[in-house]
Amino acid sequence: MNLRRLIPIFDSSVSNWALEARLLRWLTLIWLFVGLIMLFSASYPVADARQNDGLYYFKRQLLWVLVSLIGFNIIVNSPLQKILGLSHWFLLLFLGLIFVTLIPGLGRKAFDAARWIAIGPIPIQPSELIKPFLVLQSARLFGQWERISWRVRLAWLGVFGLVLLGILAQPNLSTTALCGMTIWLIALAAGLPYKYLGGTAIGGVMLALLSISIKEYQRKRVMSFLNPWADATGDGYQLVQSLLAVGSGKTWGAGYGLSQQKLFYLPIQDTDFIFAVFAEEFGFVGSMVLLVLLATFATLGLVVALKAKNIVHQLVAIGVTTLMVGQSLLHIGVATGSLPTTGLPLPMFSYGGNSMIASLIAAGLLIRVARESSEAEVVPLRKPQLENGRRRRAFHKTRN
């Protein structure tokens, strides 16, 4: 592989990409750039208070971005068939690490949830890193559903079930729901029988209700979501402060860096509620621009899926689009009080290296599908040109 391709600005092959691939690349880089600007503003006060360095979280995020961009460019410039062939190994690796987080002493806890493993100074969150590989393996399974045996089908469905149960046991209901919905939508796009899809959907809803009934903190979050003002200093505190931030933005926003809620009123403002800070600083207009960006990404993702010739590639495009846009909308829904309070990062905005790696790998997969779809259309057109060139050379030789 050409090492220059690992750095986005030096990748000279971009000019030969399909239009959708180039647009998705630029959209991803714009999304990333805006996210970094927002993180700088949202994280500065808390970093200054905790680390005596307002740039602490921003500098660490930049390092993760550099690592993630290398992975992004490797994906973009690697054959998708090769990536699909390795996806199951990564899925099984991260599945094992998910269960390692449940072992006392090995899993690191935050907010009563064991979601991380510390490898030296580097925190690993397997439930984030597994997302793109879950999309890849789901696409492989459901794209070849009619050609594989029931034993293989049940084996992989069992693996998917273990992934969801492992994440739910951490506990992490929001990520479990996101992963479950992504798998279900990929199966729906693949054309699986409705009796399987209906039964799975009912089972997923029942599992979520069971988790909420068992976990007291999840039940309190649902109740506080229905009326956060009833306990504005207790269970409803996060949502109340988020709503105050969103409402304070009004039409045009308070201005970049001028959010008041991020000054230790709004908890975890650099991760789970970063959209609230964005809405306060950029207002309704800025929020609508972000939603247009997400809508454009979703539209391009669907165009790529429709143009793909291979059913597995189509499902990869649909899965990545669902993952990226769906997670963003869930995050925004939580920050605006449209959904129960839960912990989901905003892709490429929220602080966290694992989320950044997963997001850029997912975006790279979508761009790769776009590239291969266009190359499949272009290759046959070159053969007549080559044949015409040979005939012209033969004609000139005969005349000479």
C-alpha positions in Angstrom: 0.0 0.0 0.0 1.2 3.5 -0.8 2.0 5.1 2.5 0.9 8.5 1.2 -2.6 7.2 1.1 -2.7 7.0 4.9 -2.9 10.8 5.1 -6.1 12.1 3.6 -4.7 15.3 2.1 -2.0 13.4 0.2 -4.3 10.7 -1.3 -3.9 11.5 -5.0 -6.3 8.7 -6.0 -9.3 10.7 -4.8 -9.8 12.5 -8.1 -10.5 9.1 -9.7 -13.2 8.1 -7.2 -16.9 8.1 -8.0 -18.9 11.3 -7.3 -20.7 9.7 -4.3 -17.4 8.5 -2.8 -15.8 12.0 -3.1 -18.9 13.7 -1.7 -19.0 11.3 1.3 -15.3 11.8 1.9 -15.7 15.6 2.0 -18.9 15.3 4.1 -17.1 13.1 6.6 -14.1 15.4 6.9 -16.5 18.4 7.4 -18.4 16.5 10.0 -15.1 15.7 11.8 -13.9 19.3 11.6 -17.1 20.8 13.0 -17.1 18.1 15.7 -13.5 19.0 16.8 -14.4 22.7 16.9 -17.4 21.9 19.1 -15.4 19.6 21.4 -12.9 22.4 22.0 -15.6 24.7 23.2 -17.6 22.1 25.2 -14.6 20.5 26.9 -12.5 23.5 27.8 -14.0 24.5 31.1 -14.2 21.0 32.5 -10.6 20.2 31.3 -9.3 23.4 32.9 -11.0 22.5 36.2 -10.0 18.8 36.3 -6.7 18.8 34.6 -5.5 22.4 34.9 -5.2 22.4 31.1 -8.2 23.6 29.1 -6.8 21.8 26.0 -6.3 18.5 27.8 -9.3 16.6 26.2 -9.0 18.4 22.9 -5.3 17.4 22.5 -6.1 13.8 23.4 -8.9 13.8 20.9 -6.6 15.0 18.2 -4.3 12.0 18.8 -7.3 9.7 18.4 -8.3 11.5 15.2 -4.9 10.9 13.7 -5.1 7.2 14.6 -8.6 6.9 13.3 -7.8 8.7 10.0 -5.1 6.1 9.3 -7.7 3.3 9.9 -10.2 5.3 7.7 -7.7 5.5 4.8 -6.7 1.8 5.1 -10.4 0.9 4.8 -11.0 3.3 1.9 -8.1 1.8 -0.1 -8.6 -1.9 0.7 -10.8 -4.3 -1.2 -14.1 -4.7 0.6 -14.1 -8.5 0.0 -10.8 -8.7 2.0 -12.3 -6.6 4.8 -15.4 -8.8 4.9 -13.2 -11.9 5.1 -11.6 -10.5 8.3 -14.8 -9.1 9.9 -15.8 -12.2 11.8 -12.4 -12.4 13.6 -12.7 -8.8 14.9 -16.3 -9.4 15.9 -15.4 -12.5 18.0 -12.4 -10.6 19.5 -14.5 -7.7 20.7 -17.3 -10.0 21.8 -14.7 -11.7 24.1 -13.6 -8.3 25.4 -17.2 -7.3 26.1 -17.5 -10.2 28.5 -14.1 -9.4 30.0 -15.5 -6.0 31.1 -18.0 -7.9 33.2 -15.3 -9.6 35.2 -14.7 -7.7 38.5 -11.3 -6.1 38.6 -10.8 -6.2 34.9 -13.7 -4.0 33.7 -13.5 -0.3 34.5 -16.7 1.3 35.8 -18.2 4.7 35.1 -21.7 5.8 36.2 -22.3 2.2 37.6 -21.6 0.6 34.2 -18.6 -1.6 33.4 -17.9 -0.7 29.8 -14.1 -0.2 29.6 -10.9 -2.2 29.8 -7.7 -0.4 30.7 -4.7 -1.5 28.6 -2.0 0.7 30.3 -3.2 4.3 29.9 -5.5 3.4 26.9 -9.1 2.7 27.7 -10.8 0.2 25.4 -14.5 0.2 25.0 -15.4 -3.0 23.0 -19.1 -2.1 22.7 -18.1 0.9 20.6 -15.4 -0.8 18.5 -17.6 -3.8 17.7 -20.2 -1.7 15.8 -18.7 -1.5 12.3 -17.8 -5.2 12.4 -21.3 -6.1 13.6 -22.6 -4.3 10.4 -20.1 -6.2 8.2 -20.9 -9.6 9.6 -24.7 -9.0 9.6 -24.4 -8.0 5.9 -22.4 -11.2 5.2 -24.9 -13.4 7.0 -28.2 -11.9 5.7 -26.8 -11.3 2.2 -26.1 -15.0 1.8 -29.1 -16.2 3.8 -30.5 -18.5 1.1 -27.2 -20.1 0.3 -26.1 -21.1 3.8 -27.3 -23.9 6.1 -29.4 -23.5 9.1 -26.5 -24.6 11.3 -24.5 -21.6 10.1 -27.4 -19.3 10.4 -28.2 -20.3 14.0 -24.5 -20.1 14.9 -24.2 -16.5 13.8 -27.6 -15.5 15.2 -26.4 -16.9 18.5 -23.2 -14.8 18.3 -25.3 -11.7 17.6 -27.5 -12.6 20.6 -24.4 -12.9 22.8 -23.2 -9.5 21.6 -26.5 -7.8 22.6 -26.8 -9.7 25.9 -23.1 -8.8 26.8 -23.6 -5.1 26.1 -27.0 -5.2 28.0 -25.3 -6.8 31.0 -22.7 -4.0 31.3 -25.4 -2.4 31.5 -25.7 -0.3 28.3 -29.3 -0.3 27.1 -28.9 2.4 24.5 -26.0 0.8 22.7 -27.8 -2.6 22.9 -30.9 -1.0 21.3 -28.8 0.7 18.6 -27.0 -2.5 17.7 -30.2 -4.5 17.7 -32.0 -2.1 15.5 -29.1 -2.0 13.0 -29.0 -5.8 12.7 -32.8 -5.9 12.4 -32.8 -3.2 9.6 -30.1 -5.0 7.7 -32.1 -8.2 7.9 -35.2 -6.3 6.7 -33.3 -4.9 3.7 -32.0 -8.4 2.9 -35.6 -9.5 2.5 -35.9 -12.0 5.4 -39.4 -13.4 6.0 -41.6 -11.1 8.1 -42.4 -13.9 10.5 -38.7 -14.0 11.6 -38.5 -10.2 11.7 -41.7 -9.8 13.6 -40.8 -12.4 16.2 -37.3 -10.8 16.7 -38.8 -7.3 17.1 -41.3 -8.5 19.7 -38.5 -10.3 21.5 -36.3 -7.2 21.5 -39.0 -5.0 22.9 -39.7 -7.6 25.7 -36.0 -7.8 26.5 -35.8 -4.0 26.8 -38.9 -3.8 29.0 -37.5 -6.6 31.2 -34.2 -4.7 31.6 -36.0 -1.5 32.5 -38.1 -3.3 35.1 -35.1 -4.9 36.7 -32.7 -2.0 36.6 -33.9 0.7 38.9 -31.8 3.5 37.4 -33.2 2.8 33.9 -36.7 2.9 35.3 -36.0 6.2 37.0 -34.6 7.6 33.7 -37.8 6.7 31.8 -40.0 8.3 34.5 -37.9 11.4 34.7 -38.0 11.7 30.9 -41.8 11.8 31.0 -41.7 14.8 33.4 -38.1 15.9 34.2 -39.4 19.1 36.0 -41.0 16.9 38.7 -37.5 16.2 40.1 -35.4 18.9 38.5 -32.5 18.6 41.0 -32.6 14.8 41.1 -33.2 12.2 38.4 -34.4 14.9 35.9 -31.4 17.2 36.4 -29.5 16.2 33.3 -32.4 16.6 31.0 -33.6 19.9 32.6 -30.1 21.4 32.1 -30.0 20.1 28.6 -33.4 21.6 27.8 -32.2 24.9 29.3 -29.2 24.9 27.0 -31.1 24.1 23.9 -33.8 26.7 24.7 -31.1 29.4 25.5 -29.8 29.1 21.9 -33.0 30.6 20.5 -32.7 31.4 16.8 -29.0 32.2 16.1 -27.4 30.9 19.3 -25.3 32.6 22.0 -22.2 32.5 19.9 -19.3 30.1 19.7 -17.7 29.5 23.1 -20.4 31.4 24.9 -22.5 28.6 26.3 -23.4 29.1 29.9 -24.7 25.6 30.6 -21.3 24.1 30.0 -20.0 26.0 33.0 -20.7 23.1 35.3 -24.5 23.2 35.1 -24.8 20.6 32.3 -23.2 17.2 33.3 -21.0 15.3 30.8 -21.3 18.1 28.3 -18.4 16.9 26.2 -19.8 13.5 25.6 -23.5 12.5 26.1 -24.9 16.0 25.9 -22.5 17.8 23.5 -25.4 18.5 21.2 -27.0 20.7 23.9 -23.9 22.8 24.0 -23.9 23.0 20.2 -27.6 24.1 20.2 -27.0 26.7 22.8 -24.0 28.2 20.9 -25.4 27.9 17.3 -29.1 28.1 18.0 -32.0 26.7 15.9 -30.3 27.7 12.6 -27.1 25.8 13.5 -29.0 22.8 14.7 -30.9 22.7 11.4 -27.6 22.9 9.4 -26.4 19.9 11.4 -29.6 18.0 10.6 -29.2 18.9 6.9 -25.7 17.4 7.1 -27.1 14.2 8.5 -29.8 14.1 5.9 -27.3 14.6 3.1 -25.1 11.8 4.6 -28.2 9.5 4.8 -29.2 10.3 1.2 -25.8 9.6 -0.2 -25.7 6.4 1.8 -28.9 5.2 0.3 -27.8 6.2 -3.2 -24.6 4.2 -2.7 -26.7 1.2 -1.5 -29.0 1.4 -4.6 -26.1 1.6 -7.0 -24.2 -1.3 -5.5 -24.4 -4.5 -7.6 -23.6 -6.9 -4.8 -26.3 -7.6 -2.2 -23.7 -7.8 0.6 -22.3 -4.4 -0.4 -25.8 -3.0 -0.4 -26.4 -4.2 3.1 -23.1 -2.8 4.3 -24.1 0.6 3.0 -27.5 0.4 4.6 -26.0 -0.8 7.9 -23.4 2.0 8.1 -25.9 4.7 7.2 -28.3 3.4 9.9 -25.5 3.2 12.4 -24.1 6.7 11.8 -27.3 8.7 11.3 -29.4 6.6 13.7 -26.9 7.1 16.5 -26.8 10.8 15.8 -30.5 11.2 15.9 -30.8 9.2 19.1 -28.2 11.5 20.7 -30.1 14.5 19.5 -33.4 13.0 20.7 -32.0 12.5 24.2 -30.5 16.1 24.4 -33.9 17.6 23.3 -36.0 15.5 25.6 -37.6 13.5 22.8 -36.2 10.2 24.1 -35.3 8.9 27.6 -31.9 10.1 28.9 -29.2 7.6 28.0 -25.5 7.6 27.2 -24.9 7.7 23.5 -22.0 9.8 22.0 -22.6 12.0 19.0 -20.4 10.5 16.2 -17.3 12.6 15.6 -18.4 15.2 18.1 -18.3 13.6 21.5 -15.0 13.1 23.3 -13.7 9.5 23.2 -11.2 7.6 21.1 -13.2 4.4 20.7 -16.2 6.3 19.3 -14.0 8.2 16.9 -12.3 5.0 15.6 -15.7 3.2 15.2 -17.2 6.3 13.4 -14.4 6.8 10.9 -14.1 3.1 10.2 -17.8 3.0 9.5 -17.6 6.1 7.2 -14.6 4.5 5.4 -16.7 1.3 4.8 -19.5 3.4 3.1 -17.0 5.2 0.9 -15.3 1.9 0.0 -18.7 0.6 -1.1 -19.2 3.7 -3.2 -15.8 3.3 -4.8 -16.3 -0.4 -5.7 -19.8 0.2 -7.1 -18.5 2.8 -9.6 -15.4 0.8 -10.5 -17.6 -2.2 -11.4 -19.4 0.1 -13.9 -16.3 1.7 -15.3 -14.1 -1.4 -15.9 -16.1 -2.9 -18.8 -15.9 0.4 -20.7 -12.1 0.3 -20.9 -12.0 -3.0 -22.9 -13.3 -1.5 -26.1 -10.9 1.4 -25.8 -8.0 -1.0 -25.4 -9.2 -3.1 -28.3 -9.6 0.1 -30.5 -6.0 1.1 -29.6 -4.6 -2.3 -30.6 -6.5 -2.1 -33.9 -5.1 1.4 -34.7 -1.5 0.3 -33.9 -2.0 -2.8 -36.1 -3.3 -0.6 -38.9 -0.4 1.8 -38.7 2.1 -1.1 -38.8 0.4 -2.5 -41.9 0.6 0.8 -43.7 4.3 1.2 -42.8 
